[in-house]
Amino acid sequence: MPLIAWFVIVHLVADFLLQTDSMAAGKAKGPFWNWALWSHCLTYAAAFVPVFYSCGVPLIASLVALATLLVSHAVLDRRWLVVWWRRRIHGATDEAIRNTWWLNVVIDQVFHLTILCVIAAGLV
């Protein structure tokens, strides 16, 4: 199976199935260095380790990819980029952003999947 296919499966499992309610509720609140955000991001990144190992990705490349996954996931899950995108690109008001929460989720996932594609392309 192609690396990107493994990445998408691991992403879905780690971002949805392994994320607890407390992680989801707290990751965008409080300081950037909060437990909910970083416990989710560390769990998320760790879920990719078996894929890197089983696909024979060299150690240095794996570490760079894991660091990229960890940091990009933390930035995206704070929701700053999604809110910025909705305001600047879509011209959405704060009320529209709140009322169309599903679009925020879709935009967030597009960003995550784009990052996964870039990482996968760099590893093959």
C-alpha positions, 0 to 999 in steps of 0.5 A: 500500500502506498505511504500516503494511504497509510498516512491517511488511515493513521491520521483518521485513527489518531485524530478522531479515534484516539482523541479524547473528549477532554483533548478535543474540548481543551486543545484550543483553549488557554495557553499554547502549551496546554496539556490537552493540545500537547497530549493529543499532538504527541499521541497523534505523532506517535501513531505514525511511528509504526508506519515509518518503521514498517515502511523502512523510512530512515531514522533522520527522515522519520524524526524530521517528519514526526517533528513536522507532524507534531508542530503542524498539528499543534498549530492547526489544532489551535484553530488560528489558521482555520479562523484566519482562512474563514475571515480573510479568504471566505470573508466570514464573520465570527457568527458565520464561523460559529454557525458553520462549524462543519466547514471549519472541520473540513478546512482543518482536515484539508490542511492536515491532509495537505501536510501529510501529502507533502511529507509523504512526497518528500519520503518517497 
